[in-house]
Amino acid sequence: MLKEFVPGHRAYDVLDEGKRYSFISAIMHELGYKNLKGWLESEGKRKTFGVTPQTWVLNTLIRSIDISREEMIPPDKISSCETFTEAVCRYDAKLHERRYLDFSSMMSLTVQYLESDKQFRDAVRGRFTYITVDEYQDVNPIQERLINLMTGPKNNLCVVGDDDQSIYQWRGSTVENILTFKERYKNIFTHHLPTNYRSSDNIIKLSNSFIKKNLRRLSKEMKPSDKKAEKGDVYKIDFQEQRDEIAFM
């Protein structure tokens, strides 16, 4: 969308995970690397076992930048440390200076344009008139904001998902998007897909018994197809040590 509707972004390149780490490594001293390391240590954080201090600091910075963008939290609300806030601002400035985008900055920039630029917003809504979102239970706040702004008042939106399969909260996803969907969008039609064709009946029965313990979820119960259980479908085994589990696997 940025390349199609904002001419200035046509010259930008995208940094994948590897290129992004190389980029941030090249400018780490401009970002205040020593101060960032001191800040993390003062916060009581510990470096991950098996990685160098530099890798630990830069990976923590990258993840913190993504959290700020994806959860739409200003950097100074994530930490009161000025070193972190300054590092984020300098990183964004360097991205723009070198004509780069990373994945979370793409979403953040697009949302900014959709919110502030009516011409851009109208062009996007005219180009994308029907929108389908798969794995909707895994979207994070910036993705939901992007979906909402693209859809606009016409609500030509189809989402596919299962709140019981929401397992990515640790990377910013929130199950609230799917739980509150009916409250936030009008004229909703829901089509249920209760039959599981992938797993055998014993696996489905066991899974249903576990997921019922979740206090906040959409009411439903997955049903098995005619796929019957075979010996070995379900194990319940306790291991004293991780190496014992690995050996069993």
N, C-alpha and C positions, 0 to 999 in steps of 0.2 A: 504493500500500500504506500509506503514512504517513497519508494522508487517510482511508482506510477503517478502519484499525485503531488509529490514535492520534488521538483526538478533538482534542487540542491543535493538531494540524497542519492542521486543516481551514481555519483562518483564514490560512494561509500562502499567499503568492503566489510564483510562480516567476520568476526573473530570466533572461531570455534573454541572448545575448551583448551586445547593445546596451545593455539596461537594466543589466546587470551593470557594464559600463564606466562608465556614468553614476553608478551607485551608489558605486562605489569612488572615482570622481573627487570626489564630494561629501564623502567622509570621508577623503580622502588625507592631510590634515594631522594628523588624529587617528591615522592609521596610522604617522606618522613619515616623511612623504615625503622631507624633506631628508636624513634619516639613511639612508633606503633608497637614494636616489640616490648618496650618498657610498659606501655599501657596494658597490653594483654597480660603481662606477668603481674602487674599491680592489681589487675582484676581477679587474680587468683586462678586464671586459666592455665591449663597445662598442655604442653605440646603433645601431639599424638605420637605414640610410641613408634619408632622406626622411621621417622622423617626428620629432616634437618630443620633447625630453627627458622631458616628462610622460607622453606616450604610451608611450615606451620603458620607463620605470620601472614604470608601472602594468600594462602588458601582461606584463612580466617577472614582476611579483608575482602576477598572476592565473594565469599558466602554472605558476609555482612552487607555488602553493596547490593547483592541480589535480594536479600531480605528487605532492605529499605525500599527497593523499587517494587518488588512483587507484592509486598504487603502494604504498600503505599504509606510507609512510616518515614517521616523526615529523619535524616541521619542523626540529628541532635536529640531525637526521641529514643533512638536505639542506645546511644551512649552520650553522656554529658561531656565526654572527653573531646576537647577541641581538636586534638591530633587526628582522631577518626573523622570528624566532620570535614576538616581541611583536606584529608586524604581523599575523601569521596569527591569533593569539589574539584580537586586537582586531577583526579582520574577522569572525571567526566570531561574536563577541559582538554586533556590530552587526547581522549578519544575523538573529540570534535576536531582538534587541531590536525590529527593524523588521518582524518576521514575514516574512522572505524565505528562499527556498532557491535555490541555484544547482544546476546539474546534478550536479557532483561531490559537493556536500554532501548531496544527496538519496540518492545511493548510499551514502555514508559513514554517514549516520544510519541508513539501513535496515539496513545490516550490523551496526551497533552494537546496534540493537533485536533483531535476529535472534540475535545472540550472547548477549545478556544477559537478554532477557525471554522466558521460556518461553511465557507466554500469547500474546504477539505471534507467536512462532515457530510455535506450534501452529495459530493462526488462519490464518497465511499458508499453511502446508502443507496445511491443510484446504481452503483456497480455491483454491489452484493445485496440482492433483494431477498434471498432466502438463505438462511444460515443453519447449518447442522453442527452440533458440538458432540463429539463422542467422549466417553470416559468423563462425563460431566462432574462426577463426584470428586475428581482430582484437580479441578481448576482452583487457582489461587485468586486473591482479591483483584490484582491488576488484570488478570485474564477475564474475570467476571465483569469488571468495569469496561473492558474492551468489547466484550460480547454485547453488553447493554447499550453502549454508545453506537455500535454498528447496527444494531437491530432497530433502534429508534421506536417511534410510536406505533409502527405497523405490526410489531411483534411477530414477524414471520420467522420464528425461531423454533427449531426442534433440538431438544437435548436428549441424549441417551446416557443412562448411568444407573448406578446402584449404590445407595449410601452405605450398604453393608460392605462394600468393597473399597471404602475410603481408607487407604493405608499410607498416604503421603503427607500427613500433617507435618512431619519433621522437615519437609522442604517447602512449606508455605501453603499447601492445599488446605481448604476448609470445607468440611461436610455441610456447613450451614447453607452454602449456595443451593444444594439440591433439596435440603430440608425445607427451605423457605421459598422455593421457586414459585409455588402457587400464590404466595402473598405478594410477590414482587412483579409478576406478569399477569396480564388479564386474559380472560377467555381461554383458559387452559384445557386441553384435552389430554388425558393420560391413558396410555395403552400399556398394559402390564404384560410382561413376558415371564410367567412364573415357572416354566418348565426348563430344567437344566439338562441339556443333552450331553454335556461333557463328562460328568462324574457319575459314579455308580450310586445306587440308592443308599447304601450305608454311609458313604461320605456325605451325602446331602443331609441325611437325618442327623448325623453328628454335628455338621456345620450349623444346622437350624437350632440345635439345642444350645450351642455356644452363643450364637449371635443374638438370641432372645434376651440374653443378659444385658445387652446394651440398652441403657435407659432412654436414649434419644435416637430414634430411628423411625423410618416410615414403616407402617404396619404391613407385613407381608410374610409369606412363607414359601420358600422355593420348593418345587415339587420335582421328583425324579421322573425321567422318562422310563422306558422299559429296560434300561441298562442295569443289570443285576451285579451285585458285589461279587468280587473274586477274592480268594485268600490273598492277603497282603495289601489290600486296598487301604486298610487302617491299622496303624501300629500305635501302641501306647508303651513307650519304653523310657525308663529313667537312666541317665548317665551320670556318673560321679564327676567325670572330667570331659572336657571338650574333645580331647584326643580319642576317647572311647567312642564318642558319637561319630567322629570322622572315620574311625576304623570300621564301625558298623555300616556307615553309608557306602 
